[in-house]
């Protein structure tokens, strides 16, 4: 049901301003414990989401798509205090996502988003190495390093770093996958807010499936980061 909501929301947001979180520009209204709770929500929402299997693409391979992630905020009331508007219970983040195959079972990926009606922009990337390529009878196993960097929010310097292990196994056109990892968050407010820096570690796991129909590729993913749920859907091409 959550995946259906995210997918429908992605389609509707192409033609309507449904991202009504508004600018984060009032961090000084938070106390330190509230700022850390808000930073944890940000870490879950803005960390890198692979939305792809573990198997390598190969030297000529590409995976490109339009993607949206919906994150169920645990502290939407704090987003209200920290922003010039009101935050929804589920933050929708649209993205452009590109993954390119490299030699020797390596893949590299980039993701970019500018959330409409907010000052939130994000650039992220991944470097992935497939320990096992996978085949007819065996799964693919990969290790992934990730990084995301927030921009556009003058009061906040924010980034995430991640290290993950993922596994996938193809069955004709369908490839289920799963992963687990750790995420390190650095959240540094502007000195004018009166708040101190917050740095912490979060555990994450995710489950997903990729359906490749040749002319079109569709992927769904569930992510749990520090007990915060995110649901992603991607539509594009994988070859």
C-alpha positions as CSV (number, residue, x, y, z in Angstrom):
1,X,0.0,0.0,0.0
2,X,2.9,2.4,0.8
3,X,4.5,1.7,-2.5
4,X,1.2,2.5,-4.3
5,X,1.0,5.8,-2.4
6,X,4.6,6.7,-3.3
7,X,4.1,5.8,-7.0
8,X,0.8,7.7,-7.3
9,X,2.3,10.7,-5.5
10,X,5.3,10.7,-7.9
11,X,2.9,10.9,-10.9
12,X,0.7,13.7,-9.4
13,X,3.7,15.8,-8.4
14,X,4.8,16.1,-12.0
15,X,1.9,18.6,-12.4
16,X,1.2,19.9,-8.9
17,X,3.1,21.5,-6.1
18,X,2.6,18.7,-3.5
19,X,5.9,19.2,-1.7
20,X,4.7,21.7,0.8
21,X,7.4,21.6,3.4
22,X,8.7,25.1,2.7
23,X,12.2,26.4,3.7
24,X,14.1,25.2,6.7
25,X,15.1,28.7,8.0
26,X,14.2,28.8,11.7
27,X,16.6,26.3,13.4
28,X,17.1,28.8,16.3
29,X,13.6,27.9,17.5
30,X,14.8,24.4,18.5
31,X,16.6,23.3,21.6
32,X,19.6,20.9,21.3
33,X,17.6,17.7,21.8
34,X,15.1,18.8,19.2
35,X,17.8,19.6,16.7
36,X,19.3,16.1,17.1
37,X,15.8,14.5,16.6
38,X,15.3,16.6,13.5
39,X,18.8,15.6,12.2
40,X,17.9,11.9,12.6
41,X,14.8,12.4,10.4
42,X,17.0,14.2,7.9
43,X,19.5,11.4,8.0
44,X,16.8,8.8,7.2
45,X,15.2,10.9,4.5
46,X,18.3,12.2,2.8
47,X,20.7,9.3,3.0
48,X,21.5,7.5,-0.2
49,X,18.9,5.0,-1.4
50,X,20.3,2.4,-3.9
51,X,17.0,1.4,-5.5
52,X,18.9,-1.2,-7.6
53,X,20.2,-4.8,-7.3
54,X,23.7,-5.9,-6.2
55,X,24.7,-7.4,-9.6
56,X,27.2,-5.3,-11.6
57,X,26.0,-3.6,-14.8
58,X,29.2,-4.3,-16.7
59,X,31.3,-1.9,-18.7
60,X,28.6,-0.8,-21.2
61,X,25.7,-0.9,-18.6
62,X,23.5,2.0,-17.5
63,X,20.7,2.3,-14.9
64,X,18.9,5.7,-15.2
65,X,15.6,6.7,-13.8
66,X,13.3,9.2,-12.2
67,X,12.7,8.3,-8.6
68,X,10.7,9.5,-5.6
69,X,11.3,8.6,-1.9
70,X,8.6,9.0,0.7
71,X,9.9,9.1,4.3
72,X,7.6,8.9,7.3
73,X,8.9,11.6,9.6
74,X,9.0,10.7,13.3
75,X,9.2,14.4,14.3
76,X,7.2,16.3,11.8
77,X,6.3,18.8,14.6
78,X,10.0,19.8,14.8
79,X,10.0,20.3,11.0
80,X,7.1,22.7,11.6
81,X,9.2,24.6,14.2
82,X,12.3,24.7,12.1
83,X,10.7,25.8,8.8
84,X,8.7,28.7,7.5
85,X,5.7,26.5,6.7
86,X,4.3,23.1,7.8
87,X,5.8,19.7,7.2
88,X,3.8,16.7,6.0
89,X,3.9,13.5,8.0
90,X,5.5,11.9,4.9
91,X,8.3,13.9,3.2
92,X,8.4,13.3,-0.6
93,X,11.8,13.7,-2.3
94,X,11.9,13.4,-6.1
95,X,15.3,12.5,-7.7
96,X,17.2,11.9,-10.8
97,X,19.3,8.7,-10.4
98,X,22.1,7.4,-12.7
99,X,24.3,4.4,-12.2
100,X,27.1,3.5,-14.7
101,X,28.9,0.2,-15.0
102,X,32.7,0.2,-14.8
103,X,35.4,-2.5,-15.4
104,X,36.3,-5.2,-12.8
105,X,32.8,-5.4,-11.3
106,X,32.7,-1.8,-10.1
107,X,29.6,0.5,-10.6
108,X,29.4,4.2,-9.8
109,X,26.2,6.1,-9.2
110,X,25.0,9.7,-8.7
111,X,21.7,11.1,-7.5
112,X,20.4,14.7,-7.5
113,X,17.2,16.3,-6.0
114,X,15.8,19.8,-5.6
115,X,12.6,19.4,-3.5
116,X,10.0,21.8,-4.9
117,X,8.7,24.6,-2.6
118,X,11.7,24.2,-0.2
119,X,15.4,25.2,0.0
120,X,16.4,21.6,0.1
121,X,18.8,20.4,-2.6
122,X,20.9,17.2,-2.4
123,X,23.7,15.6,-4.4
124,X,24.9,12.1,-3.6
125,X,26.9,9.2,-5.0
126,X,27.9,5.6,-4.6
127,X,30.8,3.4,-5.4
128,X,29.9,-0.3,-5.5
129,X,32.0,-3.4,-5.9
130,X,30.4,-6.8,-6.7
131,X,32.3,-9.4,-4.7
132,X,30.2,-12.0,-6.5
133,X,28.7,-11.2,-10.0
134,X,25.8,-13.7,-9.6
135,X,24.6,-16.1,-12.2
136,X,21.9,-18.7,-12.9
137,X,22.4,-20.6,-9.7
138,X,24.2,-18.1,-7.5
139,X,23.3,-14.6,-6.1
140,X,25.2,-11.4,-6.5
141,X,26.9,-9.9,-3.5
142,X,28.2,-6.3,-3.4
143,X,29.7,-3.8,-1.0
144,X,28.7,-0.2,-1.4
145,X,30.1,3.1,-0.1
146,X,27.7,6.1,-0.2
147,X,27.8,9.9,0.4
148,X,25.1,12.6,0.3
149,X,25.5,16.4,0.8
150,X,22.7,18.9,1.6
151,X,22.8,22.3,0.0
152,X,20.5,25.3,-0.2
153,X,19.8,25.5,3.6
154,X,21.9,28.4,4.8
155,X,21.5,27.5,8.5
156,X,22.7,23.9,8.1
157,X,25.8,22.0,6.8
158,X,24.7,18.4,6.6
159,X,26.0,15.2,5.0
160,X,25.7,11.4,5.3
161,X,28.3,8.7,4.7
162,X,27.3,5.0,4.4
163,X,28.8,1.5,4.1
164,X,26.5,-1.3,3.0
165,X,26.5,-5.0,2.0
166,X,23.8,-6.0,-0.5
167,X,22.6,-9.2,-2.1
168,X,20.4,-10.0,-5.1
169,X,19.2,-12.9,-7.2
170,X,17.6,-12.6,-10.6
171,X,14.7,-14.7,-11.7
172,X,14.0,-13.9,-15.4
173,X,12.9,-10.3,-15.5
174,X,12.5,-9.9,-11.7
175,X,15.4,-9.4,-9.3
176,X,14.7,-9.2,-5.6
177,X,17.5,-7.7,-3.4
178,X,18.3,-6.8,0.2
179,X,20.9,-4.9,2.1
180,X,22.2,-3.8,5.5
181,X,24.6,-1.1,6.5
182,X,25.7,1.7,8.7
183,X,25.3,5.4,8.1
184,X,27.3,8.3,9.7
185,X,25.5,11.7,9.9
186,X,27.2,15.0,10.4
187,X,24.7,17.9,11.1
188,X,26.4,21.3,11.7
189,X,24.1,24.3,12.4
190,X,25.1,27.9,11.7
191,X,26.6,29.6,14.8
192,X,23.8,32.1,14.7
193,X,21.3,29.4,15.7
194,X,22.9,28.9,19.1
195,X,23.0,25.1,18.5
196,X,25.9,22.7,18.7
197,X,27.0,20.1,16.1
198,X,25.5,16.6,16.1
199,X,27.3,13.6,14.7
200,X,25.9,10.1,15.1
201,X,25.6,6.6,13.6
202,X,22.5,4.9,12.3
203,X,21.9,1.3,11.3
204,X,19.8,0.7,8.1
205,X,18.4,-2.2,6.2
206,X,16.4,-2.3,3.0
207,X,14.5,-4.7,0.8
208,X,13.6,-4.2,-2.8
209,X,12.8,-5.6,-6.2
210,X,13.7,-4.6,-9.8
211,X,11.5,-5.5,-12.8
212,X,13.3,-5.1,-16.1
213,X,10.9,-5.2,-19.1
214,X,13.5,-4.3,-21.7
215,X,12.1,-1.0,-22.9
216,X,11.3,0.0,-19.3
217,X,12.7,-0.7,-15.8
218,X,10.7,-0.4,-12.6
219,X,12.1,-0.7,-9.0
220,X,10.6,-0.5,-5.6
221,X,12.4,-0.4,-2.3
222,X,11.6,-0.3,1.5
223,X,14.3,1.3,3.7
224,X,14.4,1.3,7.5
225,X,17.0,3.7,9.0
226,X,17.1,4.0,12.8
227,X,13.4,2.9,12.8
228,X,12.4,5.6,10.3
229,X,10.6,4.1,7.2
230,X,11.2,5.2,3.7
231,X,9.5,3.9,0.5
232,X,11.1,4.5,-3.0
233,X,9.9,3.9,-6.5
234,X,12.0,4.4,-9.7
235,X,11.0,4.3,-13.3
236,X,13.5,4.4,-16.1
237,X,15.9,2.1,-18.1
238,X,18.4,-0.5,-17.1
239,X,20.6,-2.2,-19.7
